[in-house]
């Protein structure tokens, strides 16, 4: 009986323990059965949904969303279908069905431990209302701005643009994001734009510049840019303002803007229970997945013994001590170290379970992995700071108007500069009072559109200044939301008074220019019946180099034609057909030819007799150059796509292949009826790094990297671009660019920097030590020590020089060389090289053996390059042999001579043999040299028409290098 009571007490204690854990978690938890009935909730859920109490026994959609049927987007239903974790952001519904905020909802399967079957779902909920509000405010400003805001990658592509790009340039968002932005830059501005791009990628903080961008209708617009880089994200934030009118009128003002955007992400929940000594009592599945430790391996261990960084052990112990002392609940952030060594930043909500005597029995920690979220929060803080800076420093007026009483609720400092009013003069007053009476219908209509949830097209209003005058403004506005409800209008206004004045002046100027022929950028001329010019406008002087005085009444038309028959053909065709309209070559005064579009028409008297011919010629030099450049660019692009193995495919939302280009099909076969992950990767389910779901979800291009196992692990960069077909169904097009060589170059660059740095630091450090030793010796006048210090400096300078010479040789060999062939004695050349290394050979007590056949002692080759081969081979043999023998041989093999250098040194592993010809490759960073000796030899030997092979039986078993060269 006693045993039975003890067991019953143990069960009751265990259940109380679990109930305390459940109730102590500060985020919301709801347990549902398979029919979406609420079984149990914690205190947080009861607090959030007090208006729907009691919750238990109700359907989740009834209690939490006030619905009569399940929600269309529901992670819980997805978990019930798949048995896996699901996540969505859902609205937080309050009394009367209004949206009060937003929640992160994680759905975990509830598994029966005995049967292993899913009994229901656990919903873990976290309030993100404030985070969503901040994001909405930021995006509203971005989308409403009349300036062209964008995020530009260091790769030369736009990553994000606002609607102003379409309004100003006419291109769609997809068209702008799918091509390098330099394609739209005016040819004359590309060099300067590239210089700014390079400056930003080097980390220069802000760039101000101007350039011209191509509109979709073929015209160019002048843009004034402000750009700021974010090095760690390899992108820049930039704002462009259309200053075309300023360029035409020379009076518009330059603007400076800066904006950035960031996205916050939060991930799953961790639950850990710890006893007062710090030992883990419970370690849930989320903890296992995050850390890689099984619960059985973690339970019983102290968290600071294996999960914390050395730096955080003491702070976490202090937090834990406070909890055990009864100071709970609390929140804390610290890193956990996974079994793999990864660091994960966790946001903890901590509380404790207290016994009936008030003593803390267990500490409960509920955590969310916020590693990525923290980065996003930092970016958001930067974004908010930029938002505040933009609001305070913007040259345009930024304002908001209340829907409740139509009063102005916010104004930035630009309002004072534009109108002369103080902001306090108008805050809280009706906005219609400041608008010109004739513009009130437009103001009322656009305000009502905003309150109806619409975004009006840009419109113009006149605003009363303090002086009584009116300023002309251009406005964009949109609805202003709070907690999902429209509370007013948010807008931006720009002073366009001067621009309007300039527009009117420009119209008048154009009318005058139309009447003033000499200012037309077109050759206008006329010849009489004798063929001499009787009309020659000012632009003709610029185009042909002849002045009006030189031409009028004196110069025949044939002078501007390449040949006499060309001038005759123009007159004959114009007289016969009443017009001559062709592209021809006309001749400048200095003799060079001008591509031109020439139109000639006859002038007849009332009787129909031709009295003169009028000609109009347009210089099309630039157009011809552009056409040729376009043709060359197209040919170059087609070549690049083929040379870089760029593949194209089209995939639907179910991962079915709709199209695969012929090059892919030659490698992978018929794609009909195949899933993309099966066709390319041989997988049974979606690839972990697949960009298709994100591209379809966010409706924007996603760039990822993949490795193709069927093509020898070739690395490709996948650009996944979403689009709609004619039926409105969303698909993606994938452009797959081969970046294998780029990856290899990046690795080589890193190795070069590391190895060259290491190799140069050592002799420099030795030389510095020797200089210090010499200074001390000079002070004591110790001549012997002075000489030794001098010798040590000299040796280390020589070592540094040799390393630099080796690197320079490697790059010099890539250039064209003229080989100076001469007769060489192999034996003599080897002995000369050996003398250089004789001191080290003697210090190591190495034996040198040589065997030179009489026939194989002579070679016709470039002596300098041959000495480089011998120096590198003998240098390696001496460097990597601490004891034993180095053997040098040469022998005749038909039309070739075979030269061999063998040693009994360190030898090589199989991997090292496979990579021995890679530039800068070293089996270990501790090895001497920069990893260029053998690659240099290979390059020289191949230029000479020979071959080189390296043999080794393994580490510690020596190395043999065989070079085969033609005798002539």
Secondary structure, DSSP 4 states (H G I P E B T S, - for coil): -HHHHHHHHHHHHHHHHHHHHHHH-SSEEEEEETTSBEEEE-HHHHHHTGGG---TTSBHHHHHH--SS--SS-HHHHHHHHSS-EEEEEEEE-GGG-EEEEEEEEEEEEE-TTT--EEEEEEEEEE-HHHHHHHHHHHHHHHH-SSEEEEEETTSBEEEE-THHHHHH---HHHHHTSBGGGGB-GGGHHHHHHHHHHHHTT-SEEEEEEEEE-TTS-EEEEEEEEEEEGGGTEEEEEEEE-HHHHHHS-PPP--------------EEEEEEETTSBEEEE-HHHHHHH---HHHHTTSBHHHHTS-GGGHHHHHHHHHHHHTT--SEEEEEEEE-TTS-EEEEEEEEEEEE-TTS-EEEEEEEEEE-HHHHHHHHHHHHHHHHHHHHHHH-SSEEEEEETTT-BEEEE-THHHHHHS--HHHHTTSBGGGGB-GGGHHHHHHHHHHHHTT--PPPEEEEEE-TTS-EEEEEEEEEEEEETTEEEEEEEEEEE-HHHHHHHHHHHHHHHHHHH-GGGSSSEEEEEETTSBEEEE-HHHHHHHS--HHHHTTT-BGGGGBSSHHHHHHHHHHHHHHS-EEEEEEEE-TTS-EEEEEEEEEEEE-TTS-EEEEEEEEEE-HHHHHHHHHHHHHHHHHHHHHHHTT-EEEEEETT-BEEEE-HHHHHHH---TT-BHHHHHH--SS--TT--HHHHHHHTS-EEEEEEEGGGTSEEEEEEEEEEE-TTS-EEEEEEEEE-HHHHHHHHHHHHHHHHHHHHHHHHHHHHHHHHHHHHHHHHHT-HHHHHHHHHHHHHHHHHHHHHHHHHHHHHHTTS-----EEEEEHHHHHHHHHHHTHHHHHHHT-EEEEEE-SGGGEEEEEHHHHHHHHHHHHHHHHHT-SSSEEEEEEEEETTEEEEEEEESSS---HHHHHHTTSTT--S-TTSSS-S-HHHHHHHHHHHTT-EEEEE-SSTTS-EEEEEEEE--
